């Protein structure tokens, strides 16, 4: 089964797509997202051009149903396609062709569409919408909770191979290619749980990136808050420990910095050399 969901998060304006399948590297062709424009899924007998062409039509002012109708009208194999489209206004459209392998179907709600084919059970798409609505976390976690619920309810008749999760920034002024989340599991025996692990790592690295930026410009309090949070996500990660030590040194805590660095990196010569190079460049010097 390929099961997928596209949605607009009305609180943030973020548009996203999430997908899981029994085929290799599903993120290569199925999900398409553009900030301020829309999110598209093209699957079953996948016609990858539906993704960029749908976004082009949305960008030029067409509604999702208008874009979908235009593409299907030109396609001699329309009944083998499964397509879902959501735009930045929350309008949605979907198509499940009569030739899609059962169980196949879709469910449409305000600003969200769930679709599936080759499903092990009917109605998986409805369960996905329910899971999306019940989850109160950020858009990426809402999308992935929906995919996980669909997987648990039906599963792919071929087994599990790959997954992808895309979330575009909610800022319409950002370049269209900007991604808030862009994660892929191309080949894994348990891609659904592996994607959940990557999403946890993404949150940690996002916090760490905020902290690193604060370190480099000497904003000590901001750096400490972000890096302490990142360190709490994964205490054994050398990256988070390294930059937490940098924030401690920036705050004037030399002993704490050395202890954190030693705990995180041990005797690794590469990390120690990187530490000395940063210090010699003045990056970790406390403000006067």
Secondary structure as UniProt FT lines:
FT   STRAND          2..8
FT   TURN            10..12
FT   STRAND          15..21
FT   HELIX           26..28
FT   STRAND          31..34
FT   TURN            35..37
FT   STRAND          38..44
FT   HELIX           49..59
FT   TURN            60..61
FT   HELIX           64..73
FT   TURN            76..77
FT   HELIX           78..80
FT   STRAND          81..87
FT   TURN            88..89
FT   STRAND          92..96
FT   TURN            98..99
FT   STRAND          105..109
FT   TURN            110..111
FT   STRAND          112..117
FT   TURN            122..123
FT   HELIX           124..134
FT   HELIX           139..153
FT   TURN            157..158
FT   STRAND          162..168
FT   TURN            172..173
FT   TURN            176..177
FT   STRAND          179..185
FT   TURN            189..190
FT   HELIX           191..216
FT   TURN            217..218
FT   HELIX           220..233
FT   TURN            235..236
FT   HELIX           238..250
FT   TURN            251..252
FT   HELIX           254..265
FT   TURN            266..267
FT   HELIX           269..280
FT   TURN            281..284
//
